[in-house]
Amino acid sequence: MNSREQAKALGLEEHITCSLCQDYLSDAVTLTGCLHFFCRSCLLQHLSSAGPDSRKCPKCKIELGSEHIYKRDLRLQELVYKLVPDLFWRQLRRVARRQHRSSRDSNNGSSTTTASFSE
């Protein structure tokens, strides 16, 4: 039985997944007004959207304030990592790949720029 099946069997999957991306929580945050939780990056993407609901909770649509609308939820994230033991390492590898790609792209861009200036 894989991690997702175990979480589902225990009735915990809805408590450790983000309702925006439908994946396990990554850098979990909890809204202070309604206590709904999301991945930090998913919530920030929602808040930065220009739509009429961008300042509302994506789940219950309660109006969010302008300051201190969420807090990092280290206990919830720790619970996710305990229930899905390999998740931390998968996320770490994903971040490392993203940083490597970003570094490689910026190096390629700078060498292209340098080449065009030297011509």
C-alpha positions in Angstrom: 0.0 0.0 0.0 1.5 3.4 -1.0 1.5 6.5 1.1 -1.6 8.0 -0.5 -3.6 4.8 -0.1 -2.5 4.6 3.6 -3.6 8.2 4.2 -6.9 7.5 2.5 -7.4 4.3 4.5 -6.8 6.2 7.7 -9.2 8.9 6.7 -6.4 11.5 6.8 -5.9 12.4 3.2 -8.2 15.5 3.2 -6.3 16.8 6.2 -2.8 16.6 4.6 -3.6 17.7 1.1 -3.9 21.1 -0.4 -7.3 21.8 -1.9 -5.8 24.1 -4.5 -3.2 21.7 -6.0 -4.7 18.4 -4.7 -1.2 17.3 -3.7 0.3 16.7 -0.2 0.9 19.9 1.6 4.3 21.6 1.0 5.4 24.4 3.3 1.9 24.3 5.0 0.2 27.5 6.0 -3.1 28.1 7.8 -5.4 31.0 7.3 -5.8 32.8 10.6 -9.5 33.7 9.9 -11.0 30.4 9.0 -8.2 27.9 9.8 -8.2 26.4 6.3 -4.7 25.2 5.2 -2.9 25.2 1.9 0.6 24.9 0.4 2.3 28.3 0.9 3.1 28.6 -2.8 -0.5 27.7 -3.8 -1.9 30.3 -1.4 0.5 33.0 -2.6 -0.4 32.3 -6.2 -4.1 32.6 -5.3 -3.5 35.9 -3.4 -1.5 37.4 -6.3 -4.2 36.7 -8.8 -6.3 39.6 -9.9 -9.7 38.0 -9.7 -12.5 39.2 -7.4 -12.0 36.2 -5.1 -8.3 36.7 -4.7 -8.7 38.2 -1.2 -11.0 35.4 0.0 -10.3 32.0 1.3 -10.2 29.6 -1.7 -12.2 27.1 0.3 -14.9 28.9 2.3 -14.7 32.4 0.5 -14.5 34.3 3.8 -13.0 37.8 3.3 -9.3 37.9 4.2 -7.7 40.8 6.0 -4.8 42.8 4.7 -2.2 41.7 7.3 -1.3 38.5 9.0 -3.8 36.5 7.0 -1.8 33.2 7.3 0.8 31.6 9.5 3.2 28.8 8.7 1.9 25.5 10.2 5.0 23.6 11.2 3.1 21.0 13.2 0.8 20.2 10.2 3.8 19.9 7.9 5.5 17.7 10.4 2.4 15.5 10.5 2.4 15.3 6.7 6.1 14.2 6.6 5.4 11.6 9.3 2.4 10.1 7.4 4.2 10.3 4.0 7.9 9.6 4.9 9.4 9.9 1.4 7.6 13.2 0.7 10.3 15.4 2.3 13.0 13.9 0.1 10.9 14.1 -3.0 10.3 17.8 -2.4 13.9 18.4 -1.7 14.9 16.7 -5.0 12.3 18.8 -6.8 13.7 22.0 -5.3 17.2 21.0 -6.2 16.3 20.2 -9.8 14.4 23.6 -10.1 17.4 25.5 -8.7 19.8 23.6 -11.0 17.6 24.4 -14.0 17.3 28.0 -13.0 21.1 28.3 -12.5 21.7 26.6 -15.8 19.2 28.8 -17.6 20.8 32.0 -16.1 24.2 30.8 -17.1 23.1 30.1 -20.6 21.4 33.5 -20.8 24.5 35.3 -19.6 26.8 33.4 -22.0 24.4 34.2 -24.9 24.3 37.9 -23.8 28.1 37.9 -23.5 28.5 36.4 -26.9 26.2 38.9 -28.5 28.1 41.8 -26.9 31.5 40.5 -28.0 30.4 40.3 -31.6 
